[in-house]
Amino acid sequence: VGWAMEQMQKMISMAQRNLRFELEKTNSDSGGESHSAAISINHQLFTWGNGGFGRLGHDSVEKECSPRVVEELADFKVINVSLGVFHTIAVLDSGQVYAWG
């Protein structure tokens, strides 16, 4: 678990440098299957990690090593995100809830 946390911290640090956004909220699962999510200060949702079961929301099951915007929600304000082992749930400022994976 320590190695996984270290890797996640490195990816977050890289995202902050490369994408130049401040993380407002982060959430990650600590289970065996791993993916992460972050909400930028302008309420865009980024996901990365294991893409199995479509849990990243990128119309793919491929692994993403760097944070990538969830394009389906790019025009909405995401205010919260929660991750399960095989899924992601996002809450919009309108109260709508989206889930995938």
MITITOR-744774 format. One line per 8 residues: number of its first residue (from 1); their letters; for each residue x, y, z of N, C-alpha, C, O. Coordinates in pm, 1 decimal. Layout:
N
NUM	A	X/Y/Z/X/Y/Z/X/Y/Z/X/Y/Z | ...
***
This chain:
101
1	VGWAMEQM	83.5/-119.1/0.0/0.0/0.0/0.0/87.7/125.1/0.0/52.1/224.0/-64.0 | 200.9/123.5/69.7/289.5/239.1/74.6/341.4/277.9/-62.6/348.0/396.0/-96.5 | 378.7/176.4/-142.3/427.3/202.2/-277.1/318.4/266.2/-361.7/344.9/360.7/-436.0 | 194.9/215.0/-350.9/83.7/268.6/-429.6/56.4/414.3/-393.0/32.3/497.2/-480.8 | 60.2/445.4/-263.8/38.1/584.0/-220.6/148.7/674.7/-273.6/122.0/786.9/-316.6 | 271.9/626.5/-270.5/384.8/704.1/-321.4/367.4/731.9/-470.4/392.2/843.4/-516.4 | 324.5/629.7/-546.3/303.9/646.3/-689.8/190.7/745.1/-717.2/200.7/827.5/-808.2 | 82.6/737.0/-638.2/-28.5/828.4/-655.7/16.1/972.1/-628.1/-21.5/1063.9/-701.1
9	QKMISMAQ	95.9/991.8/-523.0/144.9/1125.1/-490.9/232.9/1179.6/-602.8/227.3/1298.5/-634.2 | 314.5/1092.5/-663.2/398.0/1134.4/-775.6/311.6/1176.7/-894.6/340.5/1276.7/-960.3 | 204.2/1099.1/-922.3/117.0/1132.5/-1034.9/43.8/1263.9/-1010.1/28.1/1344.4/-1101.9 | -0.9/1286.0/-887.1/-68.7/1411.4/-855.8/27.4/1528.2/-872.4/-8.7/1632.1/-927.7 | 149.7/1510.5/-824.2/250.6/1615.4/-837.8/277.1/1645.6/-985.0/287.3/1761.7/-1024.5 | 288.0/1540.6/-1065.5/311.5/1557.6/-1208.1/193.1/1628.7/-1273.1/212.0/1715.0/-1358.8 | 73.1/1593.4/-1233.2/-46.2/1656.2/-1290.1/-48.6/1804.8/-1257.5/-82.4/1887.3/-1342.3 | -13.2/1837.6/-1136.6/-13.0/1978.4/-1098.6/88.8/2056.8/-1179.4/62.2/2170.3/-1219.1
17	RNLRFELE	205.2/1997.7/-1204.4/308.0/2067.0/-1283.2/269.5/2073.3/-1430.3/275.0/2179.9/-1491.7 | 230.4/1959.0/-1486.9/206.5/1951.1/-1630.4/76.5/2015.4/-1673.8/72.2/2078.0/-1779.7 | -29.0/2002.5/-1596.4/-158.9/2054.0/-1636.0/-187.6/2190.7/-1575.8/-281.1/2259.3/-1617.0 | -106.6/2229.5/-1478.1/-118.3/2360.0/-1412.4/-258.7/2387.2/-1361.2/-317.9/2491.3/-1389.8 | -311.0/2291.8/-1285.0/-436.0/2317.0/-1216.3/-420.0/2279.4/-1070.2/-343.5/2189.5/-1035.5 | -492.3/2348.6/-986.6/-488.4/2317.7/-844.8/-597.4/2215.8/-816.1/-709.9/2228.4/-864.5 | -563.7/2116.1/-738.0/-662.8/2015.5/-703.4/-752.9/2068.4/-593.4/-707.3/2110.7/-487.2 | -881.0/2064.8/-621.7/-977.7/2105.4/-520.7/-1014.1/1985.0/-433.8/-1023.3/1997.1/-311.6
25	KTNSDSGG	-1034.6/1870.2/-496.1/-1068.3/1748.2/-423.5/-1000.0/1631.8/-492.9/-989.0/1630.1/-615.5 | -955.4/1537.8/-418.0/-904.3/1414.8/-477.1/-966.8/1298.9/-404.6/-1005.2/1309.8/-288.2 | -976.7/1189.2/-473.3/-1033.0/1069.3/-414.4/-972.8/951.1/-488.2/-960.1/955.0/-610.6 | -936.8/849.7/-418.8/-883.8/731.2/-485.0/-925.3/608.1/-408.4/-949.2/613.0/-287.8 | -933.7/497.2/-480.1/-966.3/374.7/-408.2/-837.8/316.0/-354.2/-730.7/334.6/-412.1 | -848.4/246.5/-245.1/-729.1/186.5/-185.6/-731.2/35.2/-200.8/-653.6/-35.4/-136.5 | -821.1/-14.9/-287.0/-832.3/-158.7/-308.7/-729.8/-208.5/-407.5/-634.9/-138.1/-441.9 | -750.0/-330.6/-452.7/-654.8/-394.1/-543.3/-652.1/-329.3/-680.6/-544.8/-304.6/-735.7
33	ESHSAAIS	-770.2/-301.6/-736.5/-777.4/-234.2/-865.8/-766.9/-86.1/-837.7/-831.5/-36.1/-745.6 | -687.3/-15.0/-914.6/-653.9/122.3/-878.2/-685.0/221.9/-988.0/-642.4/207.0/-1102.5 | -760.0/323.2/-950.5/-775.9/441.1/-1034.6/-795.9/560.7/-943.1/-832.5/546.2/-826.4 | -771.4/677.8/-997.2/-777.7/801.0/-918.6/-857.7/905.5/-993.7/-877.3/896.7/-1114.9 | -903.5/1005.1/-918.3/-979.5/1114.9/-977.9/-945.7/1243.5/-906.1/-910.0/1243.5/-788.3 | -957.5/1353.2/-978.7/-936.1/1485.6/-920.3/-1032.3/1582.2/-986.4/-1062.1/1571.1/-1105.3 | -1080.4/1677.3/-907.4/-1165.3/1783.9/-958.9/-1081.5/1911.2/-957.9/-1027.4/1949.9/-854.3 | -1070.9/1975.4/-1072.9/-992.1/2099.0/-1082.2/-1070.5/2215.4/-1022.0/-1189.8/2203.1/-993.9
41	INHQLFTW	-1003.2/2327.0/-1002.7/-1070.4/2442.9/-944.2/-1180.0/2498.1/-1035.6/-1267.3/2571.8/-989.7 | -1176.2/2462.9/-1164.8/-1284.9/2503.6/-1254.3/-1385.7/2390.5/-1274.5/-1462.4/2390.5/-1370.7 | -1384.2/2293.6/-1181.8/-1483.7/2185.9/-1172.2/-1479.7/2084.9/-1286.0/-1581.3/2022.4/-1316.3 | -1364.9/2067.9/-1349.0/-1351.4/1961.2/-1447.8/-1302.8/1836.0/-1376.1/-1222.1/1843.4/-1283.4 | -1352.9/1721.1/-1420.1/-1314.4/1593.6/-1360.9/-1202.8/1529.1/-1442.2/-1214.0/1513.9/-1563.8 | -1096.1/1491.6/-1374.3/-984.2/1420.0/-1434.4/-977.7/1280.9/-1372.4/-996.7/1265.8/-1251.7 | -951.2/1179.3/-1454.2/-930.5/1044.2/-1401.7/-805.7/984.4/-1464.2/-763.6/1024.6/-1572.6 | -746.8/887.1/-1393.9/-629.8/817.2/-1444.7/-612.3/687.9/-1366.1/-671.7/668.9/-1260.0
49	GNGGFGRL	-529.2/599.6/-1421.0/-501.5/471.2/-1356.5/-553.3/356.1/-1440.4/-552.2/362.8/-1563.3 | -598.5/251.0/-1374.7/-648.8/131.0/-1440.0/-783.2/161.7/-1505.2/-877.8/201.7/-1437.4 | -791.4/143.2/-1636.2/-913.7/174.9/-1709.6/-1009.2/58.9/-1726.9/-1111.5/72.5/-1794.0 | -977.5/-55.8/-1667.0/-1063.3/-173.0/-1680.0/-1208.1/-144.7/-1643.9/-1236.1/-65.7/-1553.7 | -1301.0/-210.0/-1715.2/-1445.1/-196.6/-1694.2/-1496.4/-56.3/-1728.1/-1610.7/-23.7/-1696.1 | -1413.9/26.9/-1792.2/-1455.4/161.9/-1828.7/-1462.4/256.9/-1710.9/-1526.5/361.8/-1719.1 | -1396.6/220.9/-1600.5/-1407.5/299.2/-1476.4/-1353.1/441.6/-1486.8/-1385.0/525.1/-1402.1 | -1271.1/471.8/-1589.4/-1216.2/606.8/-1602.8/-1309.0/702.5/-1676.3/-1295.5/824.2/-1663.6
57	GHDSVEKE	-1403.9/648.0/-1753.6/-1496.0/732.8/-1827.6/-1439.1/788.4/-1956.3/-1482.4/893.9/-2002.6 | -1341.4/718.2/-2015.5/-1277.1/765.7/-2138.3/-1311.8/681.0/-2260.7/-1236.3/680.3/-2357.9 | -1423.5/610.1/-2257.9/-1462.9/523.0/-2369.8/-1352.3/425.0/-2406.4/-1331.4/394.2/-2523.7 | -1281.9/376.5/-2305.0/-1170.3/285.8/-2326.0/-1148.2/205.7/-2198.2/-1192.1/245.4/-2090.2 | -1080.3/93.4/-2211.9/-1041.3/16.4/-2093.5/-889.9/21.5/-2074.5/-833.2/-54.0/-1995.6 | -825.8/111.5/-2148.0/-680.5/124.4/-2140.2/-637.5/197.8/-2013.6/-713.2/276.6/-1957.0 | -515.7/170.9/-1970.7/-456.3/239.7/-1856.6/-419.3/381.7/-1897.5/-369.3/403.9/-2007.7 | -443.6/476.3/-1810.1/-403.9/615.8/-1830.4/-301.1/650.0/-1723.7/-331.3/643.8/-1604.5
65	CSPRVVEE	-181.3/685.7/-1764.7/-75.0/717.3/-1669.0/-81.0/860.6/-1618.9/-24.0/891.8/-1514.4 | -148.2/947.0/-1690.9/-158.5/1088.3/-1653.3/-305.3/1127.4/-1642.9/-389.7/1068.7/-1710.6 | -336.6/1224.9/-1559.8/-475.3/1270.7/-1549.8/-528.6/1316.9/-1684.6/-460.2/1386.1/-1759.9 | -651.7/1277.4/-1713.2/-716.6/1311.9/-1839.7/-860.2/1355.7/-1809.1/-928.3/1293.7/-1727.4 | -905.3/1462.1/-1874.6/-1041.2/1511.8/-1854.2/-1143.1/1407.2/-1898.7/-1126.4/1343.6/-2002.7 | -1247.5/1390.1/-1819.9/-1360.5/1306.4/-1859.6/-1444.9/1392.7/-1953.3/-1522.6/1477.1/-1908.7 | -1428.4/1370.4/-2083.1/-1485.6/1457.8/-2186.0/-1637.9/1465.8/-2179.7/-1694.7/1571.5/-2207.3 | -1704.8/1357.2/-2144.3/-1851.4/1357.3/-2138.4/-1904.7/1459.0/-2037.4/-2018.6/1504.2/-2049.1
73	LADFKVIN	-1823.0/1495.0/-1938.6/-1865.7/1589.3/-1835.7/-1794.6/1724.0/-1846.1/-1805.8/1806.8/-1755.7 | -1722.3/1746.6/-1954.4/-1640.0/1867.5/-1967.8/-1721.4/1996.7/-1965.3/-1669.6/2100.8/-1924.9 | -1846.7/1992.1/-2007.5/-1930.1/2112.5/-2010.7/-2011.5/2132.3/-1883.1/-2095.3/2222.1/-1875.6 | -1986.1/2047.6/-1782.3/-2060.7/2053.6/-1657.0/-1967.0/2085.3/-1540.9/-1845.5/2068.8/-1552.3 | -2023.2/2130.4/-1430.5/-1944.6/2156.1/-1309.8/-1956.3/2035.1/-1217.0/-2062.2/2008.8/-1160.1 | -1846.7/1962.9/-1203.2/-1842.9/1847.1/-1114.1/-1807.4/1898.5/-974.9/-1710.1/1972.2/-958.7 | -1886.5/1859.5/-873.7/-1861.3/1907.9/-737.8/-1815.9/1798.4/-642.6/-1763.5/1827.6/-535.1 | -1835.3/1671.6/-681.2/-1789.7/1562.5/-595.5/-1765.3/1439.6/-680.7/-1825.1/1423.0/-787.0
81	VSLGVFHT	-1676.7/1353.8/-632.4/-1647.1/1229.2/-702.5/-1621.4/1121.9/-598.2/-1564.3/1148.0/-492.3 | -1664.6/1000.8/-630.3/-1641.8/886.9/-542.6/-1601.4/768.2/-628.7/-1656.2/747.4/-736.9 | -1505.8/691.0/-580.2/-1454.7/577.6/-656.2/-1483.4/447.2/-584.5/-1468.7/436.7/-462.7 | -1524.5/348.0/-661.9/-1535.6/211.7/-612.0/-1426.5/130.3/-678.0/-1344.4/184.5/-752.1 | -1424.8/3.2/-652.5/-1321.0/-81.3/-711.1/-1330.9/-82.1/-863.2/-1228.4/-76.6/-931.1 | -1452.3/-89.0/-918.2/-1470.7/-99.1/-1062.6/-1555.1/14.2/-1121.3/-1597.1/4.4/-1236.6 | -1581.2/120.8/-1046.5/-1667.9/226.0/-1097.1/-1629.1/363.4/-1042.3/-1550.6/375.8/-948.3 | -1687.1/465.9/-1104.7/-1669.4/604.8/-1062.9/-1806.7/670.4/-1060.8/-1889.5/644.7/-1148.1
89	IAVLDSGQ	-1830.9/754.8/-961.5/-1956.0/829.0/-950.9/-1921.3/976.4/-937.7/-1838.5/1014.3/-854.8 | -1985.0/1059.8/-1019.8/-1962.5/1204.8/-1015.4/-2094.2/1275.7/-987.3/-2199.2/1236.5/-1038.2 | -2087.3/1380.3/-905.8/-2204.2/1462.3/-874.0/-2181.6/1601.0/-933.6/-2076.2/1661.7/-914.9 | -2283.0/1650.1/-1005.9/-2275.4/1782.1/-1068.5/-2338.5/1886.8/-977.2/-2413.6/1853.5/-885.4 | -2307.6/2012.6/-1003.1/-2365.1/2120.5/-922.9/-2516.1/2127.6/-936.2/-2582.3/2185.2/-849.9 | -2572.3/2070.9/-1041.8/-2718.2/2067.6/-1062.6/-2785.3/1961.4/-976.8/-2907.9/1957.0/-967.1 | -2704.0/1875.0/-913.9/-2758.5/1764.8/-835.1/-2763.9/1634.2/-912.3/-2789.8/1529.2/-853.6 | -2740.0/1638.7/-1042.1/-2738.9/1516.3/-1121.7/-2621.3/1429.4/-1082.0/-2514.9/1479.5/-1045.5
97	VYAWG	-2641.4/1297.9/-1089.5/-2537.7/1201.7/-1055.7/-2511.2/1114.1/-1177.6/-2603.8/1061.7/-1239.6 | -2383.5/1099.3/-1210.6/-2341.7/1014.1/-1321.4/-2253.9/902.8/-1265.5/-2170.4/926.5/-1178.3 | -2273.2/782.5/-1315.8/-2191.8/667.6/-1272.7/-2152.2/587.4/-1395.9/-2227.9/576.6/-1492.4 | -2031.8/531.8/-1390.3/-1984.2/448.1/-1501.2/-1884.6/346.4/-1448.5/-1834.8/355.8/-1336.3 | -1858.1/250.6/-1532.5/-1765.0/143.9/-1496.5/-1836.2/12.2/-1481.3/-1773.0/-89.0/-1451.2
***
